[in-house]
Amino acid sequence: MKNSNCETMGDEAEELPVHPYSKSELARAYAPEIGDRSALNRLSRWMRRNEELYSALLQTGYRPTQQIFTCKQVGLIFEYLGRP
């Protein structure tokens, strides 16, 4: 059963679909040219520095220690940072 907050991208193979991602998976999508730890640090820094994004994520129940982003959280990240 598909979560109503998730979307499937049809023929747009270049764009990542909105679905749950691990933090490291999403970080690597944004920064494939750097190491995993550096990519995670970069994504975390981008999220914290974007006050509107960070506030919206906190409203979804986001915790910095969680390992998986929900569909809603991924949608917000894509909205504020653009798709990788």
C-alpha positions as CSV (number, residue, x, y, z in Angstrom):
1,M,0.0,0.0,0.0
2,K,1.4,3.4,-1.0
3,N,1.7,6.2,1.5
4,S,-0.5,9.1,0.4
5,N,2.4,11.5,1.2
6,C,4.7,9.8,-1.2
7,E,4.7,10.3,-5.0
8,T,5.9,8.3,-7.9
9,M,7.7,10.1,-10.7
10,G,6.6,8.7,-14.0
11,D,9.1,9.1,-16.9
12,E,11.3,11.6,-15.0
13,A,14.0,9.0,-14.4
14,E,16.6,11.8,-13.6
15,E,14.6,13.1,-10.6
16,L,14.5,11.2,-7.4
17,P,11.0,10.2,-6.3
18,V,9.6,11.3,-3.0
19,H,9.8,8.2,-0.7
20,P,11.6,7.3,2.5
21,Y,15.4,7.6,2.3
22,S,18.1,6.9,4.8
23,K,20.1,10.0,5.6
24,S,23.2,8.6,4.0
25,E,21.3,7.6,0.8
26,L,19.9,11.1,0.4
27,A,23.2,12.8,1.4
28,R,25.0,10.8,-1.3
29,A,22.4,11.8,-3.9
30,Y,23.2,15.5,-3.1
31,A,27.0,15.0,-3.0
32,P,28.1,11.9,-4.9
33,E,31.5,13.4,-5.5
34,I,32.5,13.3,-1.8
35,G,32.7,10.7,0.9
36,D,29.7,9.4,2.8
37,R,30.6,11.1,6.1
38,S,31.3,14.4,4.4
39,A,28.1,14.2,2.4
40,L,26.1,13.6,5.6
41,N,27.8,16.5,7.3
42,R,27.0,18.8,4.3
43,L,23.4,17.8,4.1
44,S,22.9,18.3,7.9
45,R,24.6,21.7,7.7
46,W,22.4,22.8,4.7
47,M,19.3,21.7,6.7
48,R,20.3,23.5,9.9
49,R,21.2,26.7,8.1
50,N,17.9,26.8,6.2
51,E,15.8,28.0,9.2
52,E,12.5,27.6,7.3
53,L,13.3,24.0,6.3
54,Y,14.6,23.1,9.7
55,S,11.5,24.5,11.4
56,A,9.2,22.6,8.9
57,L,11.2,19.4,9.5
58,L,10.8,19.7,13.3
59,Q,7.0,20.1,12.8
60,T,7.0,16.7,11.2
61,G,8.6,15.1,14.2
62,Y,12.1,15.2,12.8
63,R,14.9,14.4,15.2
64,P,18.6,14.9,14.3
65,T,19.3,11.3,15.5
66,Q,16.8,9.6,13.2
67,Q,18.3,7.5,10.4
68,I,15.4,7.5,7.9
69,F,13.6,10.5,6.4
70,T,9.9,10.1,6.0
71,C,8.1,10.9,2.7
72,K,6.9,14.2,4.2
73,Q,10.5,15.1,5.3
74,V,11.9,14.2,1.9
75,G,9.3,16.3,0.2
76,L,10.2,19.3,2.4
77,I,13.9,18.8,1.7
78,F,13.3,18.7,-2.0
79,E,11.0,21.8,-1.8
80,Y,13.6,23.9,0.1
81,L,16.9,22.5,-1.4
82,G,15.7,21.3,-4.8
83,R,16.0,17.8,-6.0
84,P,19.5,16.3,-6.2
